[in-house]
Amino acid sequence: MISLDSPIATVFGDQTKKRDLVVKGLGIETVGDLLRHFPRRYLETGELTKVDDLEVGQLLTVVGQVVKSDLNTYRDRRTGNTAYRLDVVLSTDGPTLRMSFFAKSKGTAQWHASRLPRGRRGVFVGQVSSFQGSWQLTNPSMTLFGADEDGVEAPDGLGALFPIYPLTKGVESWDLQRAVTFARTVLDDVPELLPLEVRERQGLIEARTALNWIHAPDDQAQVGAARKRYRFEEALVTQLVLGRRRRALQAQGARARTGGGGLLAAFDARLPFELTAGQRTVGAEIEADLAQPHPMNRLLQGEVGSGKTLVALRAMLRVVDSGGQAALLAPTEVLAQQHHRSITAMLGDLAGGGMLGGAAEATSVELLTGSMTKTQRTAPMSRLGSGEAGIVIGTHALLEDTVQFADLGLVVVDEQHRFGVEQRAALTDKAGSPPHVLVMTATPIPRTVAMTVFGDLETSVLTELPAGRAPIQTNVVPLAEHPSWMGRVWQRVREEVERGHQAYVVCPRISGDVQEAGESDQLDLDEDGAARPPATGPAPLAAVEEVAAELSTGPLADLRVAVLHGRLAPDEKDRTMRAFAAGEIDVLVSTTVIEVGVDVANATAMVLLDADRFGVSQLHQLRGRVGRGGHPGLCLLVSRAEGGSPARDRLDAVASTTDGFELSRVDLEQRREGDVLGASQSGFRSSLQSLRVLRDEKTIVAAREEAGRLLDADPDLVGFPELEAEVSRWEASVRSEFLDKS
């Protein structure tokens, strides 16, 4: 007998090549891995597969029936000998398909003919091609159903539905189906993770039944019941991992930061405007969290321009009032410098701690970036280490071992999706006790949405825009249908400049094929998560240096055009941004370095070239750079993507709404959850096997309630050893690294 931990070789026998392909291509190493490799869909073995529109190159998997089978001879031109060809016509519920099998010997040809007589039915897999007006199935592989006196029957171990598994090259669905069938037959025990009372409350089948029904169902009802069971099981284990992590973090404790100094009060008294109702509400939520003897772990979601930075600054001032320090971690030097300038300006003499002219309640605000020299860093690092500096703003430079804090009480992470798990952990590890953590984002990327739905982060939402924010009109410029519209795009930019405003032009490349570090090409994915070819057509992607040169000598010849990208020296980037903010530049041609934090009130127009190459989150963030000064904003999404393509659908979604949460759901639907419980930031692959966050929100909520009940009654899950073992396995795995380090 075998167990779930038995090596995969125990069910693949002497099929060494197939076994190695399964291990290497699918990551299946144990019998348990194999049995949790679920079919992605099923074919009805009793009916011919309904086939709709066919496309050349399409990989087709169908249940078909042989309606014609002719053995023919022909002269092999290379050898001059007689050769044999079996021509088969396959019937489906749709177009017929032709298949040809070639053989040098008559015996081999007759063997093919005996396998494929008229009336034989089976599952056929091959690539669709067209020849002389007929559809063909090229290089088909197949599993055939044997005939008896009653007609057609499926192979042993196969029910009314034929499972189609996610595959790798060289392995067919029936290879996995046969191994799974054997494994289910000889498996000694199927661990039951779910307590009986949980199964009864949630209406779930038991483990052995679920295993049989997911791999060899008799009908779709059994498939549905099995999937319901596995989705809930995965949700429950995930919620138990998150729940135990939250409880362990709270048990560690943190220093309550209740204020007591006069810095925050002095800042509030000097504000030249009223806080919005949302800012007051969220501020109260954060103050309540900071006053607890356990760490805050809160996500601050706010539309672009909703005042997140002000809310975060007030939280930092409360921590400084409590004798602690606060660090704001920004993803780029441009953003770090922007934050430093804006926060210092907002504080005024309250940022002059230890300086002549500083207010009595003042602290000092430091800046640390990677481009600063050792000499430039010495003084700020000394003030951080001694506690003299209350606030520090920086990039990855804050993560270096040489940066030490006297009492780090709060970590604010701006645009958290731009940082990996280890980077955030390196900063929080600098605190003597766990610091409070506030993460901010304008559009939650898929993993952030996933963690929010899972309840790992408490969530605050700012939906109200402060006075002075103007609406942004967003339009798609479809060059595939209307290439002449490009001239009107530059005319609109010129019109905005003639009105006394400024414009951004954003490109996905710096020059040629050089891509800005940290900037991503958004890929279209098929239903299995594989990358489709880019939708940008044969033309090269727009590049900053080329576009700036063309505009300067062409449609924007008499305007002041400048460039900004990640390969410029930090001082040059800073000078360019200062000049743009001062109105000395009319049009800034840039990469996505201006994606977050850049605040130029006079900028009213943005042109995004090859906009389909950016993700939904990026598009929403970039769009938020305009319309910040009370003037209506204009955002033009220029794309060669064809109408109806996923890339075009993504742009249409961005143009249709400015609701960040709605766009995050669009992003999640297209990109999947990402490595929700791991360090990966890509979003293209999900460590979740059965769950999908949007589809299964109700299941996740129900699982969280059940997890709470279980942990309240039995924190160590002593009474449920199988469930505890699975939770511990997840906690120890790479996939739970996010929870251990965030």
C-alpha positions in Angstrom: 0.0 0.0 0.0 1.1 3.6 -0.5 0.5 6.9 1.2 0.3 10.5 0.1 4.0 10.9 0.9 5.0 8.0 -1.4 7.2 9.0 -4.3 5.5 9.4 -7.7 7.6 6.5 -9.0 5.3 4.1 -7.0 2.4 4.8 -9.3 4.2 5.4 -12.6 6.1 2.1 -12.4 8.7 1.6 -15.2 7.5 4.7 -17.2 10.7 6.5 -16.3 10.5 9.1 -19.0 6.9 10.0 -18.3 7.6 10.2 -14.6 10.6 12.5 -15.1 8.5 14.8 -17.3 5.8 14.9 -14.6 8.3 15.7 -11.9 10.2 18.4 -13.9 7.3 19.9 -15.9 4.5 19.8 -13.3 6.4 19.7 -10.0 4.6 16.5 -9.0 7.0 14.5 -6.8 4.7 12.6 -4.4 1.4 10.7 -4.7 -0.2 13.5 -2.7 1.0 16.0 -5.3 -0.5 13.9 -8.1 -3.9 13.5 -6.4 -4.0 17.3 -5.7 -3.3 18.0 -9.4 -7.0 18.4 -10.3 -8.5 18.3 -13.8 -9.3 21.7 -15.2 -12.3 20.5 -17.2 -14.1 17.3 -18.3 -15.3 15.8 -21.6 -18.5 13.8 -21.7 -17.5 10.4 -22.9 -21.0 9.5 -24.0 -21.5 12.4 -26.4 -19.5 13.9 -29.2 -17.8 17.1 -28.2 -19.5 20.3 -29.4 -16.9 22.1 -31.5 -17.6 25.8 -32.4 -15.2 28.0 -34.4 -11.9 26.4 -35.3 -8.6 28.3 -35.7 -5.4 27.2 -37.4 -2.9 26.3 -34.7 -5.5 25.7 -32.0 -4.8 22.7 -29.7 -8.1 20.7 -29.7 -9.2 18.0 -27.3 -12.4 16.2 -28.3 -14.5 13.1 -28.0 -15.0 12.1 -31.6 -16.2 9.1 -33.7 -14.5 7.6 -36.7 -16.9 7.8 -39.7 -14.5 6.9 -42.5 -11.2 4.9 -42.4 -9.4 4.2 -45.7 -6.1 2.5 -46.1 -4.2 3.9 -49.2 -0.8 3.3 -50.8 1.6 5.9 -52.3 5.1 6.0 -53.6 7.7 7.3 -51.2 9.6 9.9 -53.2 12.8 9.6 -51.1 13.1 5.8 -51.4 10.9 5.0 -54.3 9.3 2.2 -52.2 5.6 1.7 -51.7 4.3 3.3 -48.4 1.0 3.3 -46.7 -1.3 6.0 -45.4 -4.5 5.6 -43.3 -6.9 8.4 -43.9 -9.5 8.9 -41.2 -12.4 11.2 -40.9 -13.5 12.0 -37.4 -17.0 13.2 -36.6 -17.6 15.8 -33.8 -20.7 17.8 -32.8 -19.6 20.4 -35.3 -17.0 20.3 -38.2 -15.5 16.9 -39.2 -11.7 16.5 -38.9 -9.3 14.6 -41.1 -6.4 12.6 -39.7 -3.6 10.8 -41.6 -1.3 8.1 -40.3 1.8 7.1 -42.3 3.6 3.8 -42.2 6.4 2.2 -44.2 5.2 -1.3 -43.7 1.8 -2.9 -44.5 1.7 -4.5 -41.1 2.0 -1.2 -39.3 -0.6 0.4 -41.5 -3.0 -2.5 -40.9 -2.5 -2.1 -37.1 -3.5 1.6 -37.4 -6.5 0.5 -39.4 -7.5 -2.1 -36.8 -7.4 0.6 -34.0 -9.5 3.1 -36.0 -12.4 1.2 -37.7 -15.6 3.0 -38.5 -17.7 3.6 -35.4 -14.7 3.7 -33.0 -15.0 6.5 -30.5 -12.3 8.0 -28.3 -10.6 11.2 -27.0 -8.4 12.8 -29.6 -5.8 15.6 -29.1 -4.0 17.4 -31.8 -3.3 20.8 -33.4 -5.8 22.1 -35.9 -4.6 22.8 -39.4 -6.3 23.4 -42.8 -5.6 21.7 -46.1 -7.5 22.2 -49.3 -10.5 23.5 -47.5 -10.7 20.7 -44.9 -9.9 20.9 -41.2 -7.2 18.5 -40.1 -5.9 17.2 -36.8 -2.2 17.1 -37.1 0.0 14.6 -35.2 -3.0 13.5 -33.0 -2.6 11.5 -29.9 -5.6 9.5 -28.6 -7.1 7.2 -26.1 -9.7 4.9 -27.7 -12.8 3.4 -26.2 -13.2 -0.3 -26.7 -16.4 -1.7 -28.3 -18.6 -4.5 -27.0 -21.9 -5.9 -28.0 -23.7 -3.0 -26.3 -21.7 -0.3 -28.1 -19.0 2.0 -26.8 -17.5 1.9 -23.3 -14.8 4.0 -21.7 -11.4 2.5 -20.5 -11.1 1.0 -17.1 -11.3 3.5 -14.3 -13.0 6.2 -16.4 -16.5 7.4 -15.7 -19.0 9.3 -17.8 -16.6 12.3 -17.7 -13.1 12.2 -19.1 -10.7 14.5 -17.0 -8.5 17.0 -18.8 -5.5 17.8 -16.6 -3.1 20.7 -16.8 -0.2 19.2 -18.8 3.4 19.6 -19.7 5.1 18.7 -23.0 5.4 14.9 -23.5 2.6 14.0 -21.0 -1.0 13.4 -22.0 -4.2 13.6 -19.9 -4.6 9.8 -20.0 -1.0 9.3 -18.7 -2.1 11.2 -15.5 -5.5 9.7 -15.5 -4.1 6.1 -15.4 -1.6 7.0 -12.7 -4.3 8.7 -10.6 -6.7 5.7 -11.0 -4.0 3.3 -9.8 -3.1 5.6 -6.9 -6.7 5.9 -5.8 -7.0 2.1 -5.9 -3.9 1.4 -3.7 -3.9 4.5 -1.5 -3.9 3.3 2.1 -5.6 6.2 3.7 -7.0 9.6 2.8 -6.5 12.0 5.6 -9.7 13.8 6.7 -8.7 17.4 7.4 -12.1 18.8 8.1 -13.8 18.2 11.5 -17.2 16.5 11.2 -19.1 19.5 12.6 -17.5 21.8 10.1 -18.4 19.5 7.2 -22.0 19.3 8.5 -22.4 23.0 8.9 -20.9 23.7 5.4 -22.6 20.8 3.6 -19.3 19.2 2.5 -18.6 15.6 1.4 -15.9 13.6 3.2 -12.3 13.3 1.9 -12.3 9.9 0.2 -15.5 10.7 -1.7 -14.1 14.1 -2.8 -11.0 12.5 -4.1 -12.9 9.9 -6.2 -15.4 12.5 -7.5 -12.8 15.1 -8.6 -10.8 12.5 -10.6 -13.6 10.1 -11.8 -17.0 11.7 -11.6 -20.2 10.3 -12.9 -21.8 13.6 -13.5 -21.2 17.4 -13.1 -23.0 17.3 -9.7 -20.2 15.2 -8.3 -17.6 17.6 -9.8 -19.4 20.5 -8.2 -19.5 18.8 -4.8 -15.8 17.8 -4.9 -14.7 21.3 -6.0 -16.8 22.9 -3.2 -15.1 20.6 -0.7 -11.6 21.3 -1.9 -12.1 25.1 -2.2 -13.4 25.2 1.4 -10.6 23.0 2.6 -8.0 25.3 1.1 -9.7 28.4 2.4 -9.9 26.9 5.9 -6.2 26.0 6.0 -5.3 29.4 4.7 -7.5 31.1 7.3 -6.0 29.0 10.1 -2.5 30.0 8.9 -3.5 33.7 8.9 -5.4 33.4 12.1 -2.5 31.8 14.0 -0.1 34.4 12.5 -2.3 37.2 13.7 -2.6 35.8 17.2 1.1 35.1 17.4 1.8 38.7 16.4 -0.6 40.1 18.9 0.9 37.8 21.6 4.4 39.3 20.9 3.0 42.7 21.8 4.0 46.2 20.7 4.4 49.5 22.4 1.2 51.5 22.5 1.7 54.9 20.9 -0.8 57.2 22.5 0.8 60.6 21.9 1.5 63.0 24.7 3.6 65.5 23.0 2.4 68.6 21.2 3.7 67.9 17.7 0.4 66.5 16.2 -1.7 69.2 17.9 0.6 71.9 16.6 0.4 70.5 13.1 -3.4 70.2 13.1 -3.7 73.8 14.3 -1.7 75.0 11.3 -3.5 73.2 8.6 -4.9 75.7 6.2 -7.9 73.5 5.3 -10.3 71.2 7.0 -9.7 67.4 6.9 -12.3 65.5 4.9 -14.8 63.4 6.8 -12.9 60.3 5.4 -9.6 61.6 6.6 -11.0 62.2 10.1 -12.6 58.7 10.3 -9.5 56.9 9.0 -7.3 59.0 11.3 -9.4 57.8 14.3 -9.1 54.2 13.2 -5.3 54.4 13.0 -5.1 56.3 16.4 -7.1 53.5 18.0 -4.7 50.9 16.4 -1.6 52.7 17.6 -3.0 52.8 21.1 -3.2 49.0 21.3 -0.5 46.9 22.9 -0.2 44.8 19.7 1.0 45.8 16.3 -1.2 47.6 13.8 -1.3 45.9 10.4 -3.6 48.2 8.3 -4.1 48.8 4.6 -4.9 52.4 3.7 -6.7 52.3 0.3 -7.4 55.7 -1.2 -8.1 57.1 -4.6 -5.2 59.0 -6.2 -5.3 62.4 -4.6 -7.5 61.5 -1.7 -5.0 62.6 0.9 -3.4 59.3 2.0 0.0 61.0 2.6 -1.6 63.5 5.0 -3.3 60.7 7.0 0.0 58.8 7.1 1.9 61.9 8.3 -0.5 62.5 11.1 0.1 58.8 12.2 3.8 59.4 12.1 3.5 62.6 14.2 1.5 60.7 16.8 4.2 58.1 17.1 6.9 60.9 17.4 4.7 62.5 20.1 4.9 59.1 21.9 8.7 59.2 21.9 9.1 56.9 18.9 10.3 57.2 15.3 8.6 56.6 12.0 9.9 55.5 8.7 8.3 56.0 5.3 9.5 53.5 2.7 9.1 54.7 -0.9 9.8 52.6 -4.1 11.7 55.2 -6.1 14.1 58.0 -5.4 11.8 60.4 -7.3 9.0 59.5 -4.9 11.2 59.6 -1.8 12.4 63.1 -2.7 8.9 64.2 -3.5 7.6 62.9 -0.1 10.5 64.6 1.7 9.8 67.9 0.0 6.1 67.8 0.5 6.2 66.6 4.1 8.9 69.1 5.1 6.7 71.8 3.4 3.6 70.7 5.2 5.4 70.7 8.6 7.2 74.0 8.1 9.1 74.9 11.2 7.8 71.8 12.9 10.4 69.9 10.7 13.2 72.1 12.1 14.0 70.0 15.2 17.4 71.0 16.6 17.7 73.8 14.1 17.7 77.6 14.6 14.1 78.8 13.9 12.6 75.4 14.6 9.4 75.2 16.6 9.6 74.1 20.2 7.6 70.9 19.4 9.6 70.2 16.2 11.3 67.1 15.1 13.7 66.5 12.2 12.8 64.8 8.9 15.6 62.9 7.2 16.1 61.6 3.7 18.1 58.5 2.9 18.5 57.3 -0.7 20.9 55.0 -2.5 22.5 57.8 -4.5 23.6 59.7 -1.4 27.3 59.5 -0.7 28.7 58.0 2.5 29.5 61.5 3.8 25.9 62.7 3.0 24.5 59.8 4.9 26.6 60.1 8.0 24.7 62.9 9.8 21.1 61.6 9.1 22.1 58.1 10.2 23.6 59.5 13.4 20.4 61.4 14.2 18.3 58.3 13.5 20.5 56.2 15.8 20.4 58.7 18.6 16.7 59.3 18.3 17.1 63.0 17.5 15.4 62.4 14.1 11.7 61.5 14.4 10.9 60.8 10.8 12.9 59.3 8.0 11.9 59.0 4.4 13.8 56.7 2.0 14.2 54.1 -0.6 15.8 50.7 -0.3 18.7 52.5 1.4 16.7 52.3 4.7 17.1 48.5 4.6 20.8 48.4 4.9 22.3 47.0 8.0 24.2 50.2 8.8 20.9 52.1 9.3 19.8 51.8 12.9 17.0 53.4 14.9 16.6 54.4 18.5 13.0 53.4 18.7 11.2 52.5 15.5 7.5 52.6 16.2 5.8 52.9 12.8 6.6 51.8 9.3 4.6 53.3 6.5 5.0 51.6 3.1 3.9 53.6 0.1 2.7 51.6 -2.8 3.5 48.3 -1.1 3.3 46.3 -4.3 6.6 47.8 -5.4 8.4 46.0 -2.5 9.2 42.4 -2.0 8.4 40.7 1.3 12.0 40.4 2.4 12.5 44.2 1.9 9.6 45.1 4.1 10.7 42.5 6.7 14.3 44.0 6.7 12.9 47.3 7.9 10.4 46.0 10.5 13.2 43.8 11.9 15.1 47.0 12.9 12.6 47.7 15.6 13.2 46.3 19.1 9.6 45.2 19.4 7.2 44.7 16.4 6.5 48.1 14.9 3.1 49.2 13.8 2.7 48.9 10.0 0.6 51.0 7.7 0.6 50.2 4.0 -0.8 52.6 1.4 -2.0 52.0 -2.1 -4.2 53.9 -4.6 -5.2 50.8 -6.6 -4.7 47.5 -4.8 -2.8 45.1 -7.0 -4.2 41.5 -7.1 -2.2 40.2 -4.1 -3.2 43.2 -2.0 -6.9 42.7 -2.9 -6.5 39.0 -2.1 -4.9 39.7 1.3 -7.7 42.2 2.0 -10.4 39.7 1.1 -8.6 37.1 3.3 -8.7 39.5 6.2 -5.0 39.6 7.0 -5.0 43.4 6.8 -7.5 45.7 8.5 -8.7 48.0 5.8 -9.4 51.7 5.7 -10.8 53.4 2.6 -10.6 57.0 1.6 -13.2 57.6 -1.2 -13.7 61.4 -0.7 -11.5 63.7 -2.8 -10.3 66.9 -1.1 -11.5 70.2 -2.4 -9.7 71.2 -5.6 -9.5 67.8 -7.3 -11.0 68.0 -10.7 -12.5 65.1 -12.8 -10.2 63.3 -15.2 -11.6 62.4 -18.7 -10.0 59.2 -20.0 -10.2 58.2 -23.7 -8.8 55.3 -25.6 -7.0 56.2 -28.9 -7.4 53.1 -31.0 -4.6 53.3 -33.6 -5.5 49.9 -35.0 -8.8 51.4 -36.3 -7.9 55.1 -36.6 -4.1 55.6 -37.1 -4.7 59.2 -38.2 -6.0 60.1 -34.7 -2.4 60.4 -33.5 -2.2 63.9 -35.0 -5.1 65.0 -32.9 -3.4 63.7 -29.8 -0.5 66.0 -30.2 -2.9 68.9 -31.1 -4.7 68.3 -27.8 -1.4 68.5 -25.9 -0.5 71.7 -27.7 -4.0 73.2 -26.7 -3.4 72.4 -23.1 0.0 74.1 -23.1 -1.5 77.1 -24.9 -3.9 77.4 -22.0 -1.0 77.7 -19.7 -0.9 74.1 -18.5 1.6 71.2 -18.8 1.5 67.6 -20.0 3.1 64.2 -19.5 3.9 61.8 -22.2 4.6 58.3 -20.8 6.5 55.6 -22.7 7.1 51.9 -21.8 10.8 52.1 -22.9 13.8 54.4 -22.4 15.5 53.8 -25.7 15.3 51.0 -28.3 14.7 47.9 -26.3 16.1 49.2 -23.0 13.4 48.8 -20.4 13.4 50.9 -17.2 14.3 48.8 -14.1 11.3 48.0 -12.1 8.9 48.7 -14.9 6.9 45.8 -16.3 5.3 44.8 -19.5 1.7 43.8 -18.9 1.2 40.4 -20.6 -2.1 39.0 -21.8 -2.8 35.6 -20.3 -4.9 32.7 -21.6 -7.3 30.8 -19.3 -4.5 28.7 -18.0 -2.2 31.6 -17.1 0.1 31.2 -20.1 1.4 34.4 -21.8 -0.2 35.3 -25.1 1.9 37.2 -27.7 1.9 41.0 -27.0 -0.9 42.9 -28.6 1.2 45.8 -29.7 1.7 44.6 -33.3 4.9 44.7 -35.3 5.7 48.4 -34.6 8.4 48.9 -31.9 7.3 50.2 -28.5 7.6 53.9 -27.9 10.8 54.9 -26.2 11.4 58.1 -24.2 14.5 59.4 -26.0 13.1 58.7 -29.5 9.7 60.2 -28.8 11.1 63.3 -27.2 13.3 63.9 -30.2 10.4 63.4 -32.6 8.2 65.7 -30.7 10.8 68.4 -30.3 11.4 68.5 -34.1 7.8 67.7 -35.1 4.3 68.4 -33.7 5.6 70.1 -30.5 8.6 71.8 -32.1 8.2 75.2 -30.3 7.4 73.8 -26.9 9.8 73.1 -24.0 10.2 69.3 -24.0 12.3 67.4 -21.4 12.9 63.7 -20.6 12.8 61.8 -17.3 13.7 58.1 -16.8 15.5 55.8 -14.4 18.9 55.9 -16.1 19.4 59.6 -15.5 21.7 60.6 -12.6 19.7 61.3 -9.4 20.6 65.0 -9.4 19.5 65.3 -13.0 16.2 63.6 -12.2 15.6 65.9 -9.3 16.5 69.0 -11.3 14.1 67.9 -14.1 11.2 67.4 -11.7 11.8 70.7 -9.9 11.9 72.5 -13.3 8.6 70.8 -14.3 7.0 71.7 -11.0 8.2 75.3 -11.5 6.5 75.5 -14.9 9.8 75.7 -16.8 9.0 72.6 -18.9 5.9 72.3 -21.0 5.9 68.6 -21.8 7.7 65.9 -19.8 8.4 62.7 -21.7 8.9 60.0 -19.1 8.8 56.3 -18.2 6.7 55.2 -15.2 9.0 56.9 -12.7 6.3 59.5 -12.4 3.8 56.7 -11.5 3.3 57.6 -7.8 3.7 60.6 -5.6 4.6 63.2 -8.2 2.4 66.2 -7.6 2.4 69.0 -10.2 -0.8 71.0 -9.9 -0.5 72.6 -13.3 -0.3 69.4 -15.2 -3.6 68.7 -16.9 -2.9 66.2 -19.8 -1.3 62.8 -20.0 -0.6 60.8 -23.2 0.2 57.1 -22.5 1.9 55.6 -25.6 1.5 51.8 -26.0 -0.9 52.0 -23.1 -1.8 48.3 -23.4 1.7 47.5 -22.2 0.9 48.8 -18.7 -1.1 47.1 -16.0 -4.5 48.3 -14.7 -2.8 49.6 -11.5 -0.2 51.5 -13.4 -2.7 53.1 -15.7 -4.8 54.2 -12.8 -1.8 55.5 -10.9 -0.4 57.4 -13.9 -3.7 58.9 -14.7 -3.8 60.3 -11.2 -0.9 62.6 -11.9 -3.1 65.1 -13.8 -6.1 67.2 -12.6 -4.5 67.9 -9.3 -4.7 71.7 -9.3 -8.5 72.2 -9.8 -8.3 72.1 -13.6 -10.0 69.2 -15.4 -7.6 66.4 -16.4 -7.3 64.6 -19.7 -5.7 61.1 -20.1 -5.3 59.6 -23.6 -4.6 55.9 -23.8 -2.9 55.3 -27.1 -2.8 51.7 -28.3 -2.6 49.5 -31.3 -4.4 46.7 -29.6 -7.3 45.3 -31.6 -10.9 45.8 -30.4 -12.1 42.8 -28.4 -8.6 41.7 -27.3 -7.9 41.3 -23.5 -5.4 44.3 -23.8 -8.1 46.5 -25.3 -10.7 45.4 -22.8 -8.3 46.4 -20.0 -7.9 49.9 -21.5 -11.7 50.2 -21.9 -12.1 49.3 -18.3 -9.7 52.0 -17.2 -11.4 54.5 -19.4 -14.9 53.6 -18.0 -14.2 54.2 -14.3 -12.0 56.0 -11.8 -13.0 53.7 -9.0 -9.8 52.1 -7.7 -11.5 49.1 -6.1 -13.5 48.3 -9.3 -10.3 48.5 -11.3 -8.5 46.3 -8.8 -11.1 43.6 -9.4 -10.6 43.9 -13.2 -6.9 43.5 -12.5 -7.5 40.5 -10.3 -9.8 38.8 -12.9 -7.2 39.2 -15.6 -4.0 38.5 -13.7 -5.1 36.1 -11.0 -4.2 36.4 -7.3 -0.4 36.3 -7.6 1.5 34.3 -5.1 -0.9 35.3 -2.3 1.0 33.4 0.4 4.5 33.9 -1.1 7.1 36.5 -1.9 6.4 36.7 -5.6 4.9 40.0 -6.7 4.1 39.1 -10.3 0.4 38.3 -10.1 0.7 36.0 -13.1 0.6 32.7 -11.1 -1.3 31.8 -8.0 -0.1 29.6 -5.2 -3.8 28.9 -4.5 -4.8 25.7 -6.2 -8.6 25.6 -6.0 -9.6 29.0 -4.7 -10.1 32.1 -6.8 -10.5 35.2 -4.6 -13.2 37.0 -6.4 -15.3 33.9 -7.3 -14.9 32.3 -3.8 -15.3 35.3 -1.5 -18.3 33.8 0.3 -16.4 30.6 0.8 -13.4 32.5 2.2 -15.6 34.5 4.6 -17.3 31.2 5.8 -13.9 29.6 6.2 -12.6 32.6 8.3 -15.6 32.2 10.7 -14.9 28.4 11.0 -11.2 29.1 11.6 -12.0 31.5 14.3 -14.3 29.0 16.1 -11.6 26.3 15.9 -8.8 28.6 17.2 -11.0 29.9 20.0 -11.7 26.4 21.2 -8.4 24.8 20.4 -5.6 27.3 19.6 -3.0 24.5 18.9 -5.5 22.3 17.0 -4.6 19.4 19.3 -7.9 17.8 18.7 -7.5 17.8 14.9 -4.1 16.4 14.2 -4.6 15.9 10.5 -5.7 19.5 10.1 -2.9 20.8 12.3 -0.3 18.9 10.3 -1.5 20.5 7.1 -1.6 24.0 8.7 1.9 23.5 10.0 3.1 22.3 6.6 1.8 25.5 5.0 3.4 27.6 7.8 6.7 26.0 7.1 6.5 26.2 3.4 7.8 28.9 1.1 4.3 29.9 0.3 3.7 31.2 3.9 6.9 33.3 3.9 4.8 36.4 3.3 3.0 35.8 6.6 6.2 35.3 8.5 7.8 38.4 7.2 5.0 41.0 6.9 
